[in-house]
Amino acid sequence: MTGERNPRANEHQAGSPPAGEPEFLVVGKLRHPHGVRGEILLEVITDFPERLQPGVTVLVGEEHQPLRILSRRGHNKGLLVRFNEYTTPETVGVLRNSLVYVTTSDRPPLPEGEYYHHQLLWLRVLDDDGHDLGRIIEILSTGANDIYVVRGESGPDILLPAIDAVIREIDLENGLIHAHLLPGLI
């Protein structure tokens, strides 16, 4: 599973299917200006920071303002980036706390059998007998494997580890996940 976030994931209610894939994916958050040349610290949220290279255009803020990255360099756990039109700490400061997006069509392809988190959110989960367990409302990333949080019509949420013994099949075309419930999962 790959962790680029769908910024609208929390807008859906359980039981309401999303209207297709999101148009934009969050890849970072701009924090604060750095230095005097218009650099700003970018907190990286994507698993593919290598895509954020000079010359690449990203979309910034709720208005999805297109900005071309002029330069980038590593800094602590983030990146210091400069954009066209922003050459001083004062001008780039207006972007503070803005989310940075790419379009879904710009996402890198994944190997067979791997999925982006936003592709799995709101899929319906069925057990071995075809009983509807609910929909995936959240994906928790742990050190060992992801955990799918499944919310049904009633009862507590079900936590399904994203391991082969539990997740038998992911059928994106039909919006289904087939799961084998190991003892103690419910």
Secondary structure, DSSP 8 states (H G I E B T S, - for coil): -B--B-TTGGGS-TT---SSS-SEEEEEEEEEEETTTTEEEEEE-SS-GGG--TT-EEEETTTTEEEEEEEEEEETTEEEEEETT--SHHHHGGGTT-EEEEEGGGS----TT--BHHHHTT-EEE-TT--EEEEEEEEEE-SS-EEEEEE-SSSS-EEEE-STTTEEEEETTTTEEEE---TT--
